[in-house]
Amino acid sequence: MNRIINAIKGRLPAHFADRMEERIRGLRDFERLEPLDSSALTITCDDSALRDQDIVSVLNAQNLKGLISVSPDLVGTDGYLDYSALRDIQACGHELAFHGNDHAPFTDIHPLSKLTDSVADGLSRLRDHGLSAEIVVYPCGNNNRRIRQAVAPFFRAGVSTWFGVNSGQLINRYAIRRVPFGAYASQHAPSERWYQNMIDAALHEPRWIILMLHPGSIEHTTEHTVMLQRLMQYALERGLPVRSVSAHLDALQTASARGNDQFQAGVS
């Protein structure tokens, strides 16, 4: 089976091949997310560019929390937030995620021991500056079974660039899907109504919508930031919570524990 899958993977684009492998081989125990019994909208910004502050300001104005991805080697360099700004963002309740030390794809780091050493070093550097990161956002989205198993001991979840809304009972905790917003979204030609439709669907069945933003890209415009503000308001007015990644994981875990308690009480 492994030989056949590897032969097929060698003929396909990386992201497609890795998703196909996940589907064929299924989820391992550590990858299984708690049952998705509630919906949420999550805002994530990759790369910790200076313009991420625009998104943070929009979130702060509505007392909402998002996630900012950080690569320690880039902190404080031209166009990127410095440690002081990141500490302020974290102090406001926003979540930080590890985005690799230098934004190099994890699939380019060999052997795996070098990758795990790099992750441990990067997390230590963040801690030295008063920052914490429980989530990994894979640089360039690159992840596969070997990488997910290697980084899982460091993080409670991993976020990919694999396109999709998270729904159903088989969600990979270490390959959570996202939907691009602004930059890198042109291939899907999404309109504001298109995003609203996703929000509307999440009101009828459990769905976790995670928007992937790259505010540092020239493709992300002021109009996108204004549209994001409207979309968050649209979600809130209809009762869809806007949460960071860890906040929604906490909500799912709490609901799962409550369900188990109710089941045990019914059995007894």
C-alpha positions, 0 to 999 in steps of 0.5 A: 500500500505504501509503495502504491501511494508513494508512486501516485504521490510522485506524479501529483502536486504536493498539496493535492498528493498530501490531501489524497494520502490523508483521505486514503490512510485516514486519521490517526488517533492524535489527529482526531479533533473533538466532534465539531458540534458548534460553529465559529468564524476564525480570523488568521493572519500569516507572517506577522507583517506590519499591516497585520496591525490593521486587522488587529485594530478591526478585531479590537474595535469589536472586542474579538480575538484572532490569530497572528502567525510568527516566524522568529527570524523575521521579527523586527526586520523590514516590513514585520512586527517587532517583539514589542508589538507582538507582546502588545497584540498577545496582551490584548488576548489575540493568539500567536502561532508558530510559523517556522523560524524563517518561513521555510517549508517544513518539507524542505527541512531534513532529517525530521530531527532537524525539523524538531530541533528547529521547532524547539529552538523557535518556541524557546526564542518566542518564550525568551521574549515573553510570547507563547504559541500553542498552534503551528501554522505551516509555512507555505501550508506544506505538511504531510503525515511524517511532519504532522507526527513530528510536530504534534508533541509541540502543539495542540493543533496545526493549521494548513493552507488546504482549502476548505471549511471544516465540517463533519466528524473527521477533521484533522487537528493537525491539518485544519483547513482554511479559506483565503480572504484578500490575497491568494483568493482570486482563483476562487473569485469570492464575493462578499455574498460568497463569504456570507453564504458560508456564514449562513450555512454555519448557522444550520450545521456545525462548520468551522470557517477559518479565513486566511489573510496575508495583510502584508501582500499587495493583493490585500487591499484596504477594501478587503479590510473593510469587507472583513469588518462587515463580515464579522459584524454579519456573523455576530448579528446572526449569532455566529461566534468569532473566536481564535483557534485555541478558543474554539478548540476549548469550546469543542473540548468543553462540549465534548466533556459535557457530552461524555458526562451526560452519557455517563450519567445516563448509563449510571 
